[in-house]
Amino acid sequence: MAIASSVSAKTRTASLTILKKSTTGYETVQAQRQSQKMLRLISATPSPYARKVRIALAEKSIPFELVTEVPWDSTTQTPQYNPLEKLPVLILDNGKSVYESHYILEFIETKYADALRLLPKNDVDGALFAKQVEVVADGICDALVLLFFEKQRDDGKRSEEWMARQRRKVDGGLKALAEWIGDRKFFVNDAFGLADIAAGSVLGYLKARFPEHSWRETYPCLARYSEDLEERQSFKNTVPRPQQINDKIV
């Protein structure tokens, strides 16, 4: 089972739409849970980092409450749970928080070891390679986010040199992902896992924030790979969407 309820008061019983794996895919069933007993994930709709965690929780069938925020606005509650004021943040049922997407994924992989494994078992090299893919995918994300906000500056205030450096990082990372995936369905051992969540999330972010980028034409293997991943229910339920940022940030 997995996925998320909408935001609700702690004392209210949340009616969840839970997606259950079956031989035909995912079936929708209804379940009642007390929201205060559930994991909560503070997320932003366009965030590739938050999407990674949402997909992982869904694939591991871990129920959670989704709290959507605009982390750049002064109204965000993120600083209450993460001193770095960054999303995503996973709030545990005891009120403690776990933050930074790569650490959240490590946390749930360790704490929910009986659920679907996102890292190969008894394969150190495979697990390390999955982590390497995640590092590259996250590096592309970091560069894209920096590019996005640099583009928000007024004309004459943008640094073309800075933007060119970020574009080189993006292009280098995409080239590495394309070489690694080739004609394979998944990155590691022909099985869906952490590497695919990371790579699929950054490719989805490119589609949402940088639709003009030519990565699909340059790397048709990545385009094919991304299209296949987006057919998974966990990806369909987490398609990134832009948000309206109200506060001035650059």
Protein Blocks (a to p, Z undefined) as FASTA:
>chain_A
ZZddddddfkbccddddddddfklpadddddddfklpccddddfklmklmmmmmmmmmno
pacddddddfkbmkbcklmmomnlpacddddfkopacehjklmmmmmmmmmmmbccfbde
hilklmmmmmmmmmmmmmmmmmmmmmmmmmmpcehiacfklmmmmmmmmmmmmmmmmmmn
mmafbfngoiacfklmmmmmmmmmmmmmmmmbcklmmmmmlmmmmmmmmmpmklmmmccc
ddddfbdfZZ
